[in-house]
Amino acid sequence: MKERTVLTTAAHRAFRDDAIELLRKHAGALDAKDMLALSAHLCGQIIAMQDQRTMLPATAMEIVARNIEIGNADAISQISETNGSA
């Protein structure tokens, strides 16, 4: 599949910010492993809701994998920018 980049919109940022806030809200009650598992489960449900006439399962998984890589790189970049301070 040819990779396609989508510019982030205000709606994208709002969705992501809301999701991050939800993770923070539950961070004390759930450990990181459980949050990862539950987030992956939710991602699987979102994949199942895709229009199967226009989105092949392999394409959905490629989108997920690529965005996991991007999210991981963003998180690492943010951590390294703190110069050791929180």
C-alpha positions as CSV (number, residue, x, y, z in Angstrom):
1,M,0.0,0.0,0.0
2,K,1.3,3.4,-0.9
3,E,1.6,5.4,2.3
4,R,-0.6,8.5,2.5
5,T,-0.1,11.4,5.0
6,V,-3.1,13.2,6.4
7,L,-2.6,16.7,7.8
8,T,-3.8,16.9,11.4
9,T,-7.0,19.0,11.8
10,A,-8.4,20.6,14.8
11,A,-10.9,17.8,15.1
12,H,-8.1,15.2,15.0
13,R,-6.2,17.1,17.8
14,A,-9.4,17.4,19.9
15,F,-10.1,13.7,19.6
16,R,-6.5,12.8,20.6
17,D,-6.5,15.3,23.5
18,D,-9.7,13.9,24.8
19,A,-8.3,10.3,24.5
20,I,-5.1,11.4,26.4
21,E,-7.2,13.0,29.1
22,L,-9.2,9.8,29.5
23,L,-6.0,7.8,29.9
24,R,-4.8,10.3,32.5
25,K,-8.1,10.1,34.4
26,H,-7.7,6.3,34.8
27,A,-3.9,6.2,35.2
28,G,-4.0,5.7,39.0
29,A,-6.6,3.0,38.9
30,L,-5.2,0.9,36.0
31,D,-1.6,0.0,35.3
32,A,0.0,0.8,32.0
33,K,-0.2,-2.9,30.8
34,D,-4.0,-2.9,31.4
35,M,-4.4,0.5,29.7
36,L,-2.4,-0.8,26.7
37,A,-4.6,-4.0,26.5
38,L,-7.8,-2.1,26.8
39,S,-6.8,0.5,24.2
40,A,-5.8,-2.3,21.8
41,H,-9.2,-3.9,22.3
42,L,-10.9,-0.6,21.6
43,C,-8.8,-0.2,18.5
44,G,-9.9,-3.6,17.3
45,Q,-13.5,-2.6,17.8
46,I,-12.9,0.6,15.7
47,I,-11.3,-1.5,13.0
48,A,-14.4,-3.7,12.9
49,M,-16.6,-0.6,12.4
50,Q,-14.8,0.3,9.1
51,D,-16.7,0.2,5.9
52,Q,-15.5,-3.2,4.5
53,R,-16.3,-2.1,1.0
54,T,-13.6,0.6,1.1
55,M,-11.2,-0.6,3.9
56,L,-9.5,-4.0,3.7
57,P,-8.5,-5.5,7.1
58,A,-4.8,-5.4,6.0
59,T,-5.1,-1.7,5.2
60,A,-6.6,-1.0,8.6
61,M,-3.8,-2.9,10.3
62,E,-1.2,-0.9,8.2
63,I,-2.8,2.3,9.4
64,V,-2.7,1.2,13.0
65,A,0.9,-0.1,12.8
66,R,2.2,3.1,11.2
67,N,0.4,5.4,13.7
68,I,1.7,3.3,16.6
69,E,5.2,4.0,15.2
70,I,4.5,7.7,14.9
71,G,2.9,7.9,18.4
72,N,5.8,6.1,19.9
73,A,8.3,8.4,18.2
74,D,6.3,11.5,19.4
75,A,6.3,10.2,23.0
76,I,10.1,9.5,22.9
77,S,10.7,13.0,21.4
78,Q,8.6,14.6,24.1
79,I,10.5,12.7,26.9
80,S,13.9,13.7,25.4
81,E,12.9,17.3,25.3
82,T,12.4,17.5,29.0
83,N,16.2,17.3,29.6
84,G,15.7,15.0,32.6
85,S,13.1,17.1,34.4
86,A,9.5,16.4,34.8
